């Protein structure tokens, strides 16, 4: 029991550190992508943090198994390099017992994977998808930040407002608005148009669903820059047709379905999603078995030498499971997942047996 607690502390600490590093990389990478979409007017900035928060369980589903594998390789590799493992083996902790201890440690991660895969990840994806779908109801005016120029329609229109407020009729209202429509954004061959308005608010045509920016107390200037030929128009109200909202990348619908709703479904897509969630849970014990022989290093090799092979093994393993999910959703057998698990489990057991036999020959 003392040995188990010691090894568990070493492995779980290393796993937690690796998971935090990988999670930070994944979150920063995805957040930078969302920031780019917010800067281009595709997403509201205040929704980004909620989307990232709800997608954390999804990220952890991919990160935790890899973190466990690397955590075991790092921990046991250090113990081999510093001859701690030799002392444990001298005390009767052979490869078989070390594997059982490792499986006990992997069971902790397996339980966490079960919570994430069967409950937290689908729940988070549903809420993230609801937020993303809600973005489609926003108009261009909802995405404008006071005091900042925002480009829309691929640079065809630039909008600026001094300040924003909630209008008496409900919704957002811009005050002291500047709109520049270039030749590319206006009709073909038309001169650039500059518009100043006292206020602007979004309206939607209930009959057609078309979206407009309705401006009041408008001054419009039409003419080419540098030319004396221009016209000035003043209007009480004027409306600019807004483009259709940007299409967002939707999460796979089946990934948002609650696990209980997948049970007993005869739909191939639902069956593939259910088997995928169960297969992710089984990654932890199989990787635990694989990590035991992979972590074995010679004292002069160093504990980091097996990190790249371990990461490559995980990539191949995960890619095969994704291939199986696609195959099952296309009508293939759900046993494909378990065949992949069985192959990698067999590879781990064979490697452990060879390691044990090698140790006996040296003894």
C-alpha positions in Angstrom: 0.0 0.0 0.0 2.9 2.4 0.7 4.4 1.6 -2.7 1.0 2.2 -4.4 0.5 5.6 -2.7 4.1 6.6 -3.6 3.7 5.7 -7.3 0.2 7.1 -7.5 1.4 10.4 -6.1 4.3 10.5 -8.6 2.2 9.6 -11.6 -0.9 11.7 -10.8 1.3 14.8 -10.1 3.1 14.4 -13.4 -0.3 13.7 -15.2 -1.8 16.9 -13.7 1.2 19.0 -14.8 1.2 17.7 -18.3 -2.6 18.0 -18.6 -2.5 21.7 -17.5 0.3 22.4 -20.0 -1.6 20.7 -22.9 -4.9 22.3 -21.8 -3.3 25.8 -21.8 -1.9 25.2 -25.3 -5.3 24.0 -26.6 -7.3 26.8 -25.0 -4.9 29.5 -26.1 -4.9 28.1 -29.7 -8.7 27.9 -29.9 -9.2 31.3 -28.1 -6.9 33.0 -30.7 -9.1 31.5 -33.4 -12.2 32.9 -31.7 -10.6 36.3 -31.2 -10.0 36.4 -35.0 -13.6 35.7 -35.6 -14.7 38.3 -33.1 -12.4 40.9 -34.7 -13.9 40.2 -38.1 -17.4 40.6 -36.7 -18.4 36.9 -36.8 -18.8 36.5 -33.0 -19.6 38.8 -30.1 -16.6 39.3 -27.8 -18.6 38.8 -24.7 -19.5 35.2 -25.7 -16.0 33.9 -26.2 -15.3 33.1 -22.6 -18.5 31.2 -22.2 -17.9 29.2 -25.3 -14.4 28.3 -24.1 -15.7 27.4 -20.6 -18.3 25.0 -22.0 -15.8 23.4 -24.3 -13.3 22.6 -21.6 -14.7 19.1 -20.9 -14.3 18.3 -24.7 -10.7 19.4 -24.6 -10.0 17.3 -21.5 -11.4 14.2 -23.2 -8.5 14.4 -25.7 -5.9 15.7 -23.3 -6.3 13.5 -20.2 -5.4 10.1 -21.8 -2.3 11.6 -23.4 -1.4 13.3 -20.1 -1.7 10.0 -18.3 0.5 8.2 -20.8 3.2 10.9 -20.6 2.8 11.2 -16.8 3.6 7.5 -16.4 6.5 7.6 -18.8 8.0 10.6 -17.1 7.5 9.3 -13.6 8.7 5.8 -14.2 11.4 7.0 -16.5 12.8 9.2 -13.7 12.7 6.3 -11.3 14.6 4.0 -13.8 17.1 6.7 -14.5 17.8 7.3 -10.8 17.7 3.5 -10.0 14.7 3.8 -7.8 12.9 1.2 -9.9 15.8 -1.2 -9.4 15.3 -0.9 -5.7 11.6 -1.6 -6.0 12.3 -4.6 -8.1 14.8 -5.8 -5.6 12.0 -5.5 -3.0 9.8 -7.8 -5.1 7.9 -5.3 -7.3 8.2 -6.9 -10.7 6.6 -5.9 -14.0 3.4 -7.8 -13.3 2.8 -6.1 -10.0 3.9 -2.7 -11.4 1.3 -3.2 -14.1 -1.4 -3.9 -11.5 -0.4 -0.8 -9.5 -0.5 1.3 -12.7 -3.9 0.0 -13.6 -5.1 1.1 -10.2 -3.8 4.6 -10.8 -5.3 4.6 -14.3 -8.7 3.7 -12.8 -8.7 7.2 -11.2 -8.3 8.8 -14.6 -10.8 6.3 -16.1 -13.4 7.4 -13.6 -12.8 11.1 -14.5 -13.0 10.2 -18.2 -16.3 8.5 -17.6 -17.8 11.6 -16.0 -16.5 13.8 -18.8 -17.4 11.5 -21.7 -20.8 10.4 -20.6 -22.0 13.6 -18.9 -19.9 16.8 -18.8 -18.7 16.9 -22.4 -22.2 16.5 -24.1 -23.6 19.0 -21.6 -20.9 21.5 -22.4 -21.3 21.0 -26.1 -25.0 21.6 -25.9 -24.6 24.9 -24.1 -21.7 26.0 -26.4 -23.8 25.2 -29.4 -26.7 27.2 -28.0 -24.4 30.2 -27.6 -23.0 29.8 -31.2 -26.5 29.5 -32.6 -27.5 32.6 -30.7 -24.8 34.5 -32.5 -26.8 34.1 -35.7 -29.5 36.2 -34.3 -27.1 39.1 -33.8 -27.0 41.9 -36.4 -23.9 43.8 -37.5 -24.9 46.5 -35.0 -24.6 44.1 -32.1 -21.0 43.4 -32.9 -19.8 47.0 -33.1 -17.7 48.3 -30.2 -18.0 52.0 -29.4 -14.9 54.0 -30.5 -13.6 51.3 -32.8 -13.8 51.1 -36.6 -15.2 47.7 -37.7 -14.9 46.3 -41.1 -17.8 44.2 -42.6 -18.7 42.6 -45.9 -15.0 41.7 -46.6 -14.0 45.4 -46.2 -16.8 46.7 -48.3 -18.3 48.6 -45.4 -16.6 50.3 -42.4 -18.7 51.4 -39.4 -17.9 53.5 -36.4 -20.0 54.8 -33.5 -19.2 57.2 -30.7 -21.2 55.4 -28.1 -24.0 52.8 -27.7 -27.0 52.5 -25.5 -30.2 50.4 -25.0 -33.0 52.0 -27.0 -36.4 52.8 -25.6 -37.9 50.3 -28.1 -35.6 47.6 -26.9 -32.4 46.5 -28.5 -29.1 48.2 -29.1 -28.8 51.7 -30.5 -25.7 53.4 -31.9 -25.2 57.2 -31.5 -23.2 59.5 -33.8 -22.6 56.9 -36.5 -20.2 56.9 -39.4 -20.5 54.5 -42.3 -18.2 54.3 -45.3 -19.3 52.1 -48.2 -16.6 51.5 -50.7 -17.1 51.0 -54.4 -16.8 47.2 -53.9 -19.4 47.3 -51.1 -21.8 49.6 -53.1 -23.3 48.7 -56.5 -20.9 47.8 -59.2 -19.2 50.9 -60.6 -20.8 53.2 -58.0 -18.7 55.8 -56.2 -17.9 55.5 -52.5 -20.6 56.6 -50.1 -20.0 58.3 -46.7 -22.9 58.4 -44.3 -23.2 60.3 -41.0 -26.2 59.6 -38.8 -27.3 60.8 -35.4 -28.4 57.3 -34.4 -28.9 53.8 -35.8 -30.6 50.7 -34.7 -31.3 47.3 -36.2 -34.6 46.3 -37.6 -35.8 43.0 -39.2 -38.4 42.8 -41.9 -40.9 40.2 -40.5 -42.1 39.3 -43.9 -38.8 38.5 -45.5 -36.5 38.2 -42.6 -34.1 40.8 -44.1 -32.0 42.8 -41.7 -31.5 46.5 -42.0 -29.6 49.3 -40.1 -32.1 52.1 -39.7 -30.5 55.5 -39.3 -32.0 58.8 -38.3 -31.0 62.4 -39.2 -28.7 61.2 -42.0 -26.2 63.2 -44.1 -25.0 61.2 -47.1 -22.0 62.2 -49.3 -21.6 60.5 -52.7 -18.5 61.1 -54.8 -15.0 59.9 -55.7 -12.2 61.1 -53.5 -10.2 64.0 -55.1 -13.0 64.9 -57.4 -15.2 68.0 -57.3 -18.2 66.1 -58.5 -20.1 64.9 -55.4 -23.6 65.2 -54.0 -24.9 65.7 -50.6 -28.2 64.3 -49.4 -30.0 64.8 -46.1 -32.7 62.4 -44.9 -34.8 62.0 -41.8 -34.4 58.2 -42.0 -32.4 55.8 -44.2 -31.9 52.1 -44.0 -28.9 50.0 -45.1 -29.5 46.4 -46.0 -27.3 44.2 -43.8 -25.8 40.9 -45.1 -27.1 37.6 -43.9 -25.4 36.5 -40.6 -22.2 34.6 -41.0 -22.5 30.9 -41.0 -20.8 29.4 -37.9 -19.1 26.0 -37.7 -21.6 23.9 -36.0 -20.7 21.2 -33.5 -21.7 17.7 -34.6 -25.3 17.2 -33.6 -24.7 13.8 -32.1 -22.0 15.1 -29.8 -24.6 17.3 -28.0 -27.0 14.5 -27.3 -27.3 13.3 -23.7 -25.9 9.8 -23.2 -29.2 8.4 -21.9 -30.9 9.4 -25.1 -28.3 7.4 -27.1 -29.1 4.2 -25.3 -31.2 1.8 -27.3 -31.2 4.0 -30.4 -31.2 2.1 -33.7 -29.7 5.0 -35.6 -26.2 4.2 -36.8 -24.9 7.7 -36.0 -26.2 7.5 -32.5 -24.6 4.0 -32.1 -21.3 5.4 -33.3 -21.4 8.3 -30.8 -22.3 6.0 -27.9 -19.5 3.6 -28.7 -17.1 6.5 -29.2 -17.9 7.8 -25.7 -17.3 4.4 -24.2 -14.2 3.9 -26.2 -12.7 7.1 -24.8 -13.1 5.8 -21.3 -11.2 2.6 -22.1 -8.2 4.7 -23.3 -7.0 5.1 -19.7 -6.4 1.5 -18.7 -5.0 0.4 -22.1 -2.6 3.3 -22.2 -1.6 2.5 -18.6 -0.6 -1.0 -19.7 1.3 0.4 -22.7 3.1 2.9 -20.6 4.7 0.4 -18.2 7.1 -1.1 -20.8 7.5 2.2 -22.6 8.8 3.9 -19.5 11.7 1.5 -19.0 15.0 3.3 -19.8 18.6 2.7 -19.1 20.3 5.0 -16.5 22.3 6.9 -19.2 19.4 7.4 -21.5 17.4 9.9 -19.5 13.7 9.9 -18.7 12.6 12.1 -21.7 13.8 9.8 -24.4 10.4 7.9 -24.7 8.2 11.0 -24.8 8.1 11.4 -28.5 7.4 7.7 -29.2 4.7 7.7 -26.6 3.0 10.8 -28.1 3.2 9.3 -31.6 1.6 6.0 -30.3 -1.3 8.0 -28.8 -1.8 9.9 -32.0 -2.1 6.6 -34.0 -4.3 5.1 -31.3 -6.7 8.1 -31.2 -6.8 8.4 -35.0 -7.8 4.7 -35.3 -10.6 5.2 -32.9 -11.8 8.2 -34.9 -11.7 6.1 -38.0 -13.8 3.5 -36.3 -16.4 6.1 -35.3 -16.8 7.2 -38.9 -17.0 3.6 -40.0 -19.7 2.8 -37.4 -21.7 5.9 -38.3 -21.6 4.7 -41.9 -23.1 1.4 -40.8 -20.0 -0.6 -39.8 -19.8 -2.9 -36.8 -19.5 -1.3 -33.3 -17.0 -4.0 -32.4 -14.4 -2.1 -34.4 -13.7 0.1 -31.4 -13.0 -2.9 -29.2 -10.8 -4.5 -31.8 -8.5 -1.5 -31.7 -8.4 -1.5 -27.9 -7.7 -5.3 -28.0 -4.8 -4.8 -30.4 -3.1 -2.1 -28.4 -3.7 -4.0 -25.1 -2.1 -7.0 -26.7 0.9 -4.9 -27.7 1.3 -3.7 -24.2 1.0 -7.2 -22.7 3.5 -8.6 -25.2 6.0 -5.7 -24.4 5.6 -6.3 -20.6 6.2 -10.1 -21.1 9.4 -9.3 -23.2 10.5 -6.8 -20.6 10.0 -9.4 -17.8 11.9 -12.1 -19.7 14.7 -9.6 -20.5 15.0 -8.8 -16.8 15.3 -12.5 -15.9 18.0 -13.1 -18.5 20.1 -10.2 -17.1 19.5 -11.6 -13.6 
